[in-house]
Amino acid sequence: MRILRVLNSTTNRNVATLVGATALAQVIQLLATPFLTRIYSPVFFAPFQVFTSLASVFAVVAAGIIGRSVTAPFNEM
C-alpha cells in the first residue's frame, strides 16, 4: 500500500512528467541528428550543434535554479 501512495503522490507525478519530457526531447534530438547531417553541410551544421550544446547546458542551469525556487518555503520568497 505504501508503494501505491508514493506512486499516486502529486510531487512524484510531476517529477515523472519532467523526467519524461526531458527524455523525450533528448530522443527527438538524437533521432533528428542523422537527418540534419544529411541535409546540411558541416559548415552549417557545426554552429548549430555548438548552439544546441550551449542551450542544453544553460537549460540545466535554469532548471536547477527553478527547482530550488519551487521547493523553497513561502516565507523565504
Secondary structure, 3 states (H helix, E strand, C coil): CHHHHHHCCHHHHHHHHHHHHHHHHHHHHHHHHHHHHHHCCHHHHHHHHHHHHHHHHHHHHHHHHHHHHHHCCHHHC
